[in-house]
Amino acid sequence: MSAFHTGVLLADVIPFLNIKRSNKYIDATIGGGDYTEAILSKGGIVLGIDQDEEAISFCRGRFKEYIKDKRLSVALGNFENVHKIALENDFHDISGIVYDLGISSGQIDNLERGFSFKNGKAVLDMRMSKLTNVKASDILNALGEKQLAGIFYSYGNLLEAKLIARKIVEARKTSSINTVQDLIDILRLIRSDPYRDDFLAKVFLALRIVTNNELESLVDSLPRSIDLLTSGGRLAVISFQSIEDKIVKNLKRSFQIQEITKSPIVPDSLEILQNPRSRSAKLRVYEKI
Ligand SMILES: C[S@@+](CC[C@H](N)C(=O)[O-])C[C@H]1O[C@@H](n2cnc3c(N)ncnc32)[C@H](O)[C@@H]1O
């Protein structure tokens, strides 16, 4: 466990990866580095990827010695380019690749980044990568009402999607939406009941998914990772939203892999108690044929 994030389902993921000394593994979402640490401690060699500069610089500090010993390379980039990043780092014959999707506690708890509805003053940014240009606020200020409704319905499962979109379009006629508070003020017109936090969380999740192109990156990345694996290599993916899990589940149609987990592994009640953010996690594991 790092100060940055607590790795979810760690005790389940690592045995599935069959770590062997001196074999190579990719941690496609290194975050605070808990999975990487576990793989390194079993003798694996790791390429850790993250699109967030803060995660990368945290891991460069945490794993200084491993980096010096050339047992770990850390790369800033989007996992949709996993094949290019592996090539640039001369990383081939890969025995295992792990994805732990979504954002880390470090990202949510940094209230300046706009991922959380708990800091009204923050700019409504939500970009994991500062190399991209479009902030969440840009999306709210630019897209049409129908497109916005589609985002809230598809990614947030929000029955009020059309109403949210209409209120956003009305509000931005008076002044543009720039901060977390600007959005909360609009949403308050729709819901002010005790379950409002759940509602806000869904709106923020939908916006985060679209701001970071999360589903498109995943769809592009997974087949590239499968191509990188050696025969018998393992792909482990932890997802947190049903829409992500659907993408991961569909991999079983691929003729290149077989499913190891017949149904997804989920955290037990103790893990959920110790780390409530793990509650919606689902782990699926595949093996390259
Ligand atoms: C849930 S955290 C991973 C936590 C990590 N397993 C640990 O033990 O600390 C997800 C991480 O994936 C990164 N991430 C999400 N989507 C990404 C993408 N498309 N490319 C690269 N990194 C991504 C986020 O920036 C975040 O740091």
The ligand as an SDF file (V2000), in Angstrom:
LIG
                    3D

 27 29  0  0  0  0  0  0  0  0999 V2000
   -6.6780    2.6570  -10.1900 C   0  0  0  0  0  0  0  0  0  0  0  0
   -5.2150    3.4730  -10.5740 S   0  0  0  0  0  0  0  0  0  0  0  0
   -3.9940    2.2140  -10.5560 C   0  0  0  0  0  0  0  0  0  0  0  0
   -3.4830    1.9350   -9.1990 C   0  0  0  0  0  0  0  0  0  0  0  0
   -2.3150    0.9810   -9.1430 C   0  0  0  0  0  0  0  0  0  0  0  0
   -2.6630   -0.3620   -9.5220 N   0  0  0  0  0  0  0  0  0  0  0  0
   -1.6980    0.9720   -7.7550 C   0  0  0  0  0  0  0  0  0  0  0  0
   -1.4500   -0.1170   -7.2350 O   0  0  0  0  0  0  0  0  0  0  0  0
   -1.4600    2.0390   -7.1930 O   0  0  0  0  0  0  0  0  0  0  0  0
   -5.3720    3.7480  -12.2810 C   0  0  0  0  0  0  0  0  0  0  0  0
   -4.1880    4.4590  -12.9060 C   0  0  0  0  0  0  0  0  0  0  0  0
   -4.2750    4.2530  -14.3080 O   0  0  0  0  0  0  0  0  0  0  0  0
   -3.9560    5.4350  -14.9790 C   0  0  0  0  0  0  0  0  0  0  0  0
   -4.6330    5.3660  -16.2750 N   0  0  0  0  0  0  0  0  0  0  0  0
   -5.9610    5.3380  -16.5070 C   0  0  0  0  0  0  0  0  0  0  0  0
   -6.2050    5.2560  -17.8190 N   0  0  0  0  0  0  0  0  0  0  0  0
   -4.9980    5.2060  -18.4350 C   0  0  0  0  0  0  0  0  0  0  0  0
   -4.5860    5.1170  -19.7990 C   0  0  0  0  0  0  0  0  0  0  0  0
   -5.4760    5.0820  -20.8020 N   0  0  0  0  0  0  0  0  0  0  0  0
   -3.2670    5.0720  -20.0590 N   0  0  0  0  0  0  0  0  0  0  0  0
   -2.3560    5.1220  -19.0480 C   0  0  0  0  0  0  0  0  0  0  0  0
   -2.6840    5.2390  -17.7510 N   0  0  0  0  0  0  0  0  0  0  0  0
   -3.9900    5.2680  -17.4460 C   0  0  0  0  0  0  0  0  0  0  0  0
   -4.4490    6.5400  -14.0740 C   0  0  0  0  0  0  0  0  0  0  0  0
   -3.7560    7.7400  -14.3260 O   0  0  0  0  0  0  0  0  0  0  0  0
   -4.1680    5.9580  -12.6900 C   0  0  0  0  0  0  0  0  0  0  0  0
   -2.9210    6.3580  -12.2080 O   0  0  0  0  0  0  0  0  0  0  0  0
  1  2  1  0
  2  3  1  0
  2 10  1  0
  3  4  1  0
  4  5  1  0
  5  6  1  0
  5  7  1  0
  7  8  2  0
  7  9  1  0
 10 11  1  0
 11 12  1  0
 11 26  1  0
 12 13  1  0
 13 14  1  0
 13 24  1  0
 14 15  1  0
 14 23  1  0
 15 16  2  0
 16 17  1  0
 17 18  1  0
 17 23  2  0
 18 19  1  0
 18 20  2  0
 20 21  1  0
 21 22  2  0
 22 23  1  0
 24 25  1  0
 24 26  1  0
 26 27  1  0
M  CHG  2   2   1   9  -1
M  END
$$$$
